[in-house]
Amino acid sequence: MISSTFGSLPGYLCCRRHQPGGWYDMLLPMKPAIIKAREPLHREVARILSERIISGDCPERSLLPTERELCKDMGVSRTVIREAIKFLESRGLVRIERGRGTVVQEPHAGPLTETFKLLLRRRGDVLKDLVEVRKILEVGIAGLAAERRSESHLRGMERALETMRQKPSAPEGYVDADVAFHAEIARASQNPVVLVLLEPLADLLRESRLITFSGPRMVKLRTRQHEQIYKRIRAGDAEGAREAMSRHLTDTERDLLRRQTPAPRRRRP
């Protein structure tokens, strides 16, 4: 039998314990209270379902169980299941198809893309930063492409180069072909993480190319640089591919800085 009151010493509890012979006062150290916040129920359900998706229990392109089945399985209401599904959809793990149900989504960078673009556009010098990132990533990617490319990848690069040659005066046509050429090199690396990293940058990469576009003369120079990159990749020359890509991106960075730097105003006499 224990009766207790709070003692005057912080961190201690004053207890009176009855033992043979009478009551005795005791000071006992208090253990800090650890309050564990309960996770919202729909988040808990979403976590369980995401683990099933990641583990492969729910394969890509398969249908999740119906709401009724999930309610019975999880012991929760339909409202909780619906909120959990919406949460998974916002994370890009599933998509809801009318008349069919909830489909397990293939891995993609959609949600990351939107978040990444918003974060990047908050910075005024984002395109300059982007070229620096390209130099870090794409130089190495070119080397991997030289080691791992297939004939299909080479044909894709050839098609992009042909479009560049045919449309030197058309910004949209040339830029689209430029983007396609570099995307094919990324695919040729045969590293899925590379594609996930570059996908969120796609719109910004296109924007930077439109800014640096300055007509047929520049296009011919850049096309020759692309051809050199392609030749080194086709030859399986990893070091040569890295060097060619590095030269190309250094020139691209120089063009971007020149275009973004305002020309000095001439003083009137």
C-alpha positions as CSV (number, residue, x, y, z in Angstrom):
1,M,0.0,0.0,0.0
2,I,1.5,3.3,-1.1
3,S,0.2,6.9,-0.6
4,S,2.0,9.7,-2.3
5,T,2.3,13.5,-2.6
6,F,4.6,15.6,-4.8
7,G,7.7,16.4,-2.8
8,S,9.6,19.7,-2.8
9,L,12.6,18.3,-4.7
10,P,12.2,18.5,-8.5
11,G,12.4,15.2,-10.2
12,Y,11.5,13.2,-7.1
13,L,8.3,11.8,-5.8
14,C,7.7,11.8,-2.0
15,C,6.0,8.5,-1.0
16,R,4.8,7.1,2.3
17,R,5.1,3.4,2.4
18,H,3.6,1.3,5.2
19,Q,5.9,-1.3,6.6
20,P,5.9,-3.3,9.8
21,G,6.4,-0.8,12.5
22,G,4.7,2.1,10.9
23,W,4.8,4.5,8.0
24,Y,8.0,5.6,6.3
25,D,8.6,8.5,4.0
26,M,10.7,7.8,0.8
27,L,12.0,9.9,-2.0
28,L,11.9,8.1,-5.3
29,P,13.3,9.5,-8.6
30,M,10.6,10.1,-11.2
31,K,10.9,8.5,-14.6
32,P,10.3,11.0,-17.4
33,A,6.9,10.5,-19.1
34,I,7.2,9.4,-22.7
35,I,4.1,10.2,-24.6
36,K,4.0,8.5,-28.0
37,A,1.8,10.3,-30.4
38,R,-0.7,8.0,-32.2
39,E,-0.4,8.0,-36.0
40,P,-3.6,9.0,-37.8
41,L,-5.5,5.8,-38.7
42,H,-5.5,6.4,-42.4
43,R,-1.7,7.0,-42.3
44,E,-1.3,3.7,-40.5
45,V,-3.4,1.9,-43.1
46,A,-1.5,3.7,-45.9
47,R,1.8,2.6,-44.4
48,I,0.7,-1.0,-44.3
49,L,-0.5,-0.9,-47.9
50,S,2.7,0.9,-49.1
51,E,4.8,-1.9,-47.5
52,R,2.8,-4.5,-49.4
53,I,3.4,-2.6,-52.6
54,I,7.1,-2.1,-52.0
55,S,7.6,-5.7,-51.0
56,G,5.9,-6.9,-54.2
57,D,2.9,-8.5,-52.5
58,C,0.9,-6.1,-54.6
59,P,2.7,-6.1,-58.0
60,E,2.9,-3.2,-60.4
61,R,-0.3,-2.7,-62.6
62,S,-2.3,-5.0,-60.3
63,L,-5.5,-4.0,-58.5
64,L,-5.6,-3.4,-54.8
65,P,-8.4,-5.2,-53.0
66,T,-11.8,-3.5,-53.0
67,E,-12.8,-1.0,-50.3
68,R,-15.0,-3.7,-48.7
69,E,-12.2,-6.2,-48.7
70,L,-9.8,-3.7,-47.2
71,C,-12.3,-2.7,-44.5
72,K,-12.7,-6.3,-43.5
73,D,-8.9,-6.9,-43.7
74,M,-7.9,-3.8,-41.7
75,G,-10.9,-3.5,-39.4
76,V,-11.6,0.1,-40.3
77,S,-14.3,2.2,-42.0
78,R,-14.6,3.0,-45.6
79,T,-13.7,6.6,-44.9
80,V,-10.4,5.6,-43.5
81,I,-9.7,3.3,-46.5
82,R,-10.5,6.2,-48.9
83,E,-8.3,8.6,-47.1
84,A,-5.4,6.1,-47.1
85,I,-5.8,5.5,-50.9
86,K,-5.8,9.2,-51.5
87,F,-2.6,9.5,-49.5
88,L,-1.0,6.7,-51.5
89,E,-2.1,8.4,-54.8
90,S,-0.5,11.7,-53.7
91,R,2.8,9.7,-53.2
92,G,2.6,8.2,-56.7
93,L,2.2,4.6,-55.5
94,V,-1.3,4.1,-56.9
95,R,-3.7,5.6,-59.3
96,I,-7.5,5.5,-59.2
97,E,-9.2,4.4,-62.5
98,R,-13.0,4.8,-62.8
99,G,-14.8,1.6,-63.4
100,R,-11.7,-0.4,-62.6
101,G,-10.4,0.3,-59.1
102,T,-7.1,1.3,-57.5
103,V,-4.1,0.3,-59.6
104,V,-0.6,-0.1,-58.3
105,Q,1.5,2.5,-60.1
106,E,4.8,1.7,-61.8
107,P,7.7,3.6,-60.3
108,H,7.9,7.2,-61.7
109,A,9.1,10.6,-60.6
110,G,5.8,12.5,-61.1
111,P,5.3,13.7,-57.5
112,L,9.0,14.4,-57.2
113,T,9.0,16.3,-60.5
114,E,6.4,18.8,-59.4
115,T,8.0,19.4,-56.0
116,F,11.4,19.7,-57.5
117,K,10.3,22.2,-60.1
118,L,8.6,24.5,-57.5
119,L,11.7,24.4,-55.3
120,L,14.0,25.2,-58.1
121,R,11.9,28.1,-59.5
122,R,12.2,29.9,-56.2
123,R,15.8,30.7,-57.1
124,G,16.6,33.4,-59.7
125,D,19.8,31.8,-60.9
126,V,18.3,28.3,-61.3
127,L,19.4,27.8,-64.9
128,K,23.0,28.5,-64.1
129,D,22.8,26.0,-61.2
130,L,21.1,23.5,-63.6
131,V,24.1,23.6,-66.0
132,E,26.4,22.9,-63.1
133,V,24.3,19.8,-62.1
134,R,24.3,18.7,-65.8
135,K,28.2,18.8,-65.8
136,I,28.3,16.7,-62.7
137,L,25.8,14.1,-63.9
138,E,25.9,14.0,-67.7
139,V,29.6,13.7,-68.1
140,G,29.6,10.4,-66.1
141,I,26.4,9.3,-67.9
142,A,28.1,9.7,-71.2
143,G,30.8,7.3,-70.1
144,L,28.3,4.7,-68.9
145,A,26.4,5.0,-72.2
146,A,29.6,4.3,-74.1
147,E,30.1,1.1,-72.1
148,R,26.4,-0.1,-72.1
149,R,24.6,1.3,-75.2
150,S,22.7,-0.9,-77.5
151,E,22.0,-0.6,-81.2
152,S,18.5,0.7,-80.3
153,H,20.0,3.5,-78.3
154,L,22.4,4.4,-81.1
155,R,19.5,4.6,-83.6
156,G,17.6,6.9,-81.2
157,M,20.7,9.2,-81.0
158,E,21.0,9.1,-84.8
159,R,17.3,10.2,-85.3
160,A,17.8,13.1,-82.9
161,L,21.0,14.2,-84.8
162,E,19.2,14.1,-88.1
163,T,16.4,16.3,-86.8
164,M,19.1,18.8,-85.6
165,R,20.6,18.9,-89.0
166,Q,17.2,19.4,-90.7
167,K,15.9,22.2,-88.5
168,P,18.8,24.5,-87.6
169,S,16.6,27.6,-87.8
170,A,13.6,26.3,-85.8
171,P,14.1,26.7,-82.1
172,E,11.3,24.3,-81.2
173,G,12.5,21.5,-83.6
174,Y,16.2,21.8,-82.7
175,V,15.6,22.0,-78.9
176,D,13.2,19.0,-78.9
177,A,15.9,17.0,-80.8
178,D,18.6,18.2,-78.4
179,V,16.5,17.1,-75.4
180,A,15.8,13.7,-77.1
181,F,19.5,13.2,-77.8
182,H,20.5,13.7,-74.2
183,A,17.6,11.6,-73.0
184,E,18.7,8.7,-75.2
185,I,22.2,8.9,-73.7
186,A,20.6,8.7,-70.3
187,R,18.7,5.6,-71.3
188,A,21.8,4.1,-72.8
189,S,23.4,4.2,-69.3
190,Q,20.9,1.5,-68.4
191,N,20.8,2.9,-64.9
192,P,17.2,3.5,-63.7
193,V,18.3,5.9,-60.9
194,V,19.8,8.2,-63.6
195,L,16.4,8.5,-65.3
196,V,14.7,9.2,-61.9
197,L,17.2,12.0,-61.3
198,L,16.9,13.6,-64.7
199,E,13.1,13.4,-65.2
200,P,12.3,16.2,-62.7
201,L,14.7,18.4,-64.6
202,A,13.2,17.9,-68.1
203,D,11.1,21.1,-68.3
204,L,14.0,23.2,-67.0
205,L,16.5,21.6,-69.3
206,R,14.3,22.5,-72.3
207,E,13.9,26.0,-71.0
208,S,17.6,26.5,-70.7
209,R,18.1,25.3,-74.3
210,L,15.6,27.7,-75.6
211,I,17.4,30.6,-73.8
212,T,20.8,29.6,-75.3
213,F,19.4,29.2,-78.8
214,S,20.9,31.8,-81.0
215,G,20.3,30.7,-84.6
216,P,21.7,28.4,-87.3
217,R,25.4,29.2,-86.7
218,M,25.2,28.1,-83.1
219,V,23.1,25.1,-84.0
220,K,25.7,23.8,-86.5
221,L,28.4,24.1,-83.8
222,R,26.3,22.4,-81.2
223,T,25.3,19.7,-83.7
224,R,29.0,19.0,-84.4
225,Q,29.6,18.6,-80.6
226,H,26.7,16.2,-80.4
227,E,28.1,14.2,-83.3
228,Q,31.4,13.9,-81.5
229,I,29.7,12.7,-78.3
230,Y,27.7,10.2,-80.4
231,K,30.9,8.9,-82.2
232,R,32.7,8.3,-78.9
233,I,29.6,6.5,-77.5
234,R,29.2,4.4,-80.7
235,A,33.0,3.5,-80.5
236,G,32.6,2.4,-76.9
237,D,35.2,5.0,-75.8
238,A,34.0,5.9,-72.3
239,E,36.8,8.4,-71.6
240,G,36.4,10.1,-75.0
241,A,32.6,10.3,-74.4
242,R,33.1,12.0,-71.1
243,E,35.6,14.5,-72.5
244,A,33.3,15.3,-75.5
245,M,30.3,15.8,-73.1
246,S,32.4,18.0,-70.8
247,R,33.4,20.3,-73.6
248,H,29.8,20.6,-74.9
249,L,28.4,21.5,-71.4
250,T,31.2,24.0,-70.7
251,D,30.3,25.8,-74.0
252,T,26.6,25.6,-73.1
253,E,27.3,27.2,-69.7
254,R,29.3,30.0,-71.4
255,D,26.4,30.6,-73.8
256,L,23.9,30.8,-71.0
257,L,25.9,33.2,-68.9
258,R,26.4,35.4,-72.0
259,R,22.7,35.5,-72.7
260,Q,21.8,36.3,-69.1
261,T,24.3,39.1,-68.7
262,P,22.8,42.4,-69.9
263,A,24.8,44.3,-72.4
264,P,26.4,47.5,-71.1
265,R,24.5,50.7,-72.1
266,R,26.2,53.1,-74.4
267,R,26.5,56.6,-73.2
268,R,25.0,59.3,-75.3
269,P,27.5,61.8,-76.6
